Amino acid sequence: MFRLDAIRDTTHRKQAIQLFLAYYTLFYLDILVIKILKTFKTMKLSGLLPIYIFIVLFSFSCSSSKDYLIESDYSYSGKFKKYKTYTFVKQADADKDPSIYNSIIEDAISYRMKLQGYKRSDSKPNLLVSYRIFFDDFEFMGYSQPNIEAWARTENEEEEYNPVEYDLKRGTLLVLLHDRKKRKVIWQGYAAGVFGNKEFDNDRYLKRAVRSVFDQYRFFAEGYMVNAKAPK
């Protein structure tokens, strides 16, 4: 069993305590989010209130993840309030390439999409989901943009893209959402360094990476909350 009192170096001990507290904060926050969403599904509410609750809860969640980089970018042509269905991009020989197929990651993404009201469908889905694990350090081009929820109120397609270069660390998960009709990526989220020195097939660390990425995507499927029926 890992013991904090076995760490004699003060700096390393503080870091260990921070990571320990961050993990359990995220764990219990996940449980809270699930309970709140289940409650909302049994109530007739506009989609606005749940979205604001997502913003508050996920902002708190991200504040506990300061030890690694979590970011997302989006396309100004995305219609984020209009998507309902999704499926995964099928790639040739994906089962032989651990960087583009992982059953734990795929299940975790499916769970999160369902939690936010999206239905999986292979018949003309609105969104195509793909993901990739980068096993080594690499440079990545992202963008400095307005907050996505604020932008979605006006959907101004004339906003400027301001490039930002990131040095992403070993063990980065990149998730991409493609608009099937437009044939373009409309959102990408990435979490760098979340695996630390752990194995890439570690169930807990992979789920943690997916959760961290989707904390940046705060949209429910169109009509998900509005159509929820009140209990009889």
C-alpha positions in Angstrom: 0.0 0.0 0.0 1.2 3.5 -0.8 2.0 5.5 2.3 2.4 9.3 2.3 4.5 9.2 5.5 7.1 7.1 3.6 8.0 10.1 1.5 10.7 12.0 3.3 11.2 14.8 0.8 8.9 17.7 1.7 8.3 18.9 -1.9 7.5 15.4 -3.2 5.3 14.8 -0.2 3.2 17.9 -0.9 2.9 16.9 -4.6 1.7 13.5 -3.6 -0.9 14.9 -1.2 -2.1 17.3 -4.0 -2.5 14.5 -6.5 -4.3 12.3 -3.8 -6.8 15.0 -3.0 -7.3 15.9 -6.7 -8.2 12.4 -7.6 -10.7 11.9 -4.8 -12.2 15.4 -5.5 -12.8 14.3 -9.2 -14.1 10.9 -8.1 -16.8 12.3 -5.8 -17.6 15.2 -8.2 -18.4 12.6 -10.9 -20.9 10.9 -8.6 -22.5 14.3 -7.9 -22.8 15.2 -11.6 -24.5 11.8 -12.3 -27.0 12.3 -9.5 -27.9 15.8 -10.6 -28.3 14.7 -14.2 -30.6 11.8 -13.2 -32.7 14.3 -11.2 -33.0 16.7 -14.1 -34.2 13.8 -16.4 -37.3 13.5 -14.2 -38.2 17.2 -14.3 -39.6 19.5 -17.0 -36.8 22.1 -17.3 -35.5 24.3 -20.0 -32.0 23.3 -21.3 -30.5 26.5 -20.0 -30.3 25.7 -16.3 -28.6 22.3 -16.6 -26.0 23.8 -18.9 -25.1 26.5 -16.3 -24.9 23.8 -13.7 -22.5 21.8 -16.0 -20.4 25.0 -16.3 -20.1 25.4 -12.5 -19.4 21.8 -11.7 -16.9 21.2 -14.5 -15.1 24.5 -13.9 -14.6 23.2 -10.3 -13.4 19.8 -11.7 -10.9 21.4 -14.0 -9.5 23.5 -11.1 -8.5 20.2 -9.5 -6.5 19.2 -12.6 -3.8 21.8 -12.5 -1.0 19.1 -12.7 -1.6 18.5 -16.4 -2.8 20.4 -19.4 -6.4 20.2 -20.5 -7.6 22.3 -23.5 -10.1 22.3 -26.3 -10.6 24.1 -29.6 -13.7 24.4 -31.8 -14.8 25.4 -35.2 -16.9 28.5 -35.7 -19.0 26.5 -38.2 -20.1 24.1 -35.5 -23.8 23.9 -34.6 -23.3 22.6 -31.1 -26.9 23.1 -30.0 -28.3 21.0 -32.9 -26.5 17.7 -32.6 -28.4 14.6 -31.3 -26.7 11.4 -32.5 -23.2 10.1 -33.0 -21.1 7.1 -33.8 -17.4 6.3 -33.9 -15.2 6.6 -36.9 -14.3 3.2 -38.2 -10.6 2.9 -39.3 -9.0 0.0 -41.0 -7.0 -2.3 -38.8 -7.8 -0.1 -35.8 -7.8 -3.1 -33.4 -4.1 -3.6 -34.2 -3.2 0.0 -33.4 -3.4 0.9 -29.7 -3.1 4.6 -30.5 -6.4 4.7 -32.3 -8.4 2.0 -30.7 -8.9 1.3 -27.0 -12.0 -0.4 -25.7 -11.8 1.4 -22.3 -11.6 4.8 -23.9 -14.4 4.0 -26.3 -16.7 2.8 -23.6 -15.9 5.9 -21.5 -16.7 8.2 -24.4 -19.9 6.4 -25.0 -20.9 6.7 -21.4 -20.2 10.4 -21.4 -22.1 11.1 -24.6 -25.1 9.2 -23.3 -24.9 11.2 -20.0 -25.2 14.3 -22.1 -28.1 13.0 -24.0 -26.5 11.9 -27.3 -27.8 8.7 -28.9 -25.5 6.3 -30.7 -26.6 5.6 -34.2 -25.0 4.2 -37.3 -27.7 5.7 -39.6 -26.6 9.2 -40.7 -25.4 10.4 -37.2 -24.8 14.1 -36.7 -21.4 13.5 -35.1 -18.5 11.2 -35.8 -16.2 10.6 -32.9 -12.5 9.7 -33.2 -9.7 9.7 -30.7 -6.0 9.1 -30.5 -3.4 8.4 -27.8 0.1 10.0 -28.3 2.7 7.9 -26.5 5.5 10.5 -26.8 6.0 14.2 -26.3 5.0 16.3 -29.3 4.2 19.9 -30.4 0.5 20.6 -31.1 -1.2 23.7 -32.7 -4.3 24.9 -30.8 -6.2 28.1 -30.7 -7.0 30.9 -28.3 -10.7 31.4 -28.7 -13.8 32.9 -26.9 -15.4 30.6 -24.3 -17.4 28.1 -26.3 -20.6 28.6 -24.4 -20.4 32.4 -24.8 -19.7 32.0 -28.5 -22.6 29.6 -29.0 -25.1 32.4 -28.0 -24.3 34.3 -31.2 -22.5 31.7 -33.3 -20.5 34.4 -35.0 -18.6 32.6 -37.8 -16.4 35.6 -38.4 -14.5 35.3 -35.1 -10.7 35.0 -35.6 -8.6 32.0 -34.9 -5.5 32.9 -32.8 -3.0 30.0 -33.1 -1.2 28.8 -29.9 1.5 26.2 -29.9 1.5 23.6 -27.1 4.2 21.3 -26.0 2.2 18.2 -25.0 3.7 15.6 -22.8 3.9 11.8 -23.0 0.5 10.2 -22.6 -1.9 12.7 -24.4 -5.4 11.8 -25.3 -6.9 13.7 -28.2 -10.7 13.4 -28.9 -12.2 14.8 -32.1 -15.9 15.5 -32.9 -16.6 15.7 -36.7 -19.8 17.1 -38.3 -20.7 14.3 -40.6 -22.6 16.5 -43.1 -19.9 19.2 -43.2 -17.1 16.6 -43.2 -15.0 18.7 -40.9 -13.8 18.6 -37.3 -15.9 21.0 -35.2 -14.4 20.3 -31.8 -11.3 18.8 -30.3 -10.3 18.2 -26.7 -7.0 17.0 -25.4 -5.5 16.1 -22.0 -1.7 15.9 -21.8 0.3 14.1 -19.2 -2.8 12.6 -17.4 -1.3 9.1 -17.5 1.9 10.1 -15.7 4.1 7.1 -15.6 1.3 4.6 -15.6 0.5 2.0 -18.2 -1.7 3.1 -21.0 -4.1 0.3 -20.5 -4.8 1.3 -16.9 -8.6 1.5 -16.5 -8.7 4.3 -14.0 -6.2 6.6 -15.8 -7.9 6.1 -19.2 -11.3 7.0 -17.8 -9.9 10.0 -16.0 -8.4 11.2 -19.3 -11.8 10.9 -21.0 -13.6 12.7 -18.2 -11.1 15.5 -18.2 -11.5 16.0 -22.0 -15.3 16.0 -21.9 -15.4 18.4 -19.0 -14.5 20.9 -21.8 -17.6 20.0 -23.9 -20.6 21.3 -22.1 -23.4 20.8 -24.5 -26.4 18.5 -24.2 -28.0 16.9 -27.2 -30.7 19.0 -28.8 -34.0 18.6 -26.9 -32.6 16.3 -24.3 -33.6 18.3 -21.3 -36.6 20.0 -22.8 -38.2 16.7 -23.7 -37.7 15.1 -20.3 -41.0 14.1 -18.8 -42.0 14.9 -15.2 -42.7 11.9 -13.0 -46.3 10.8 -12.7 
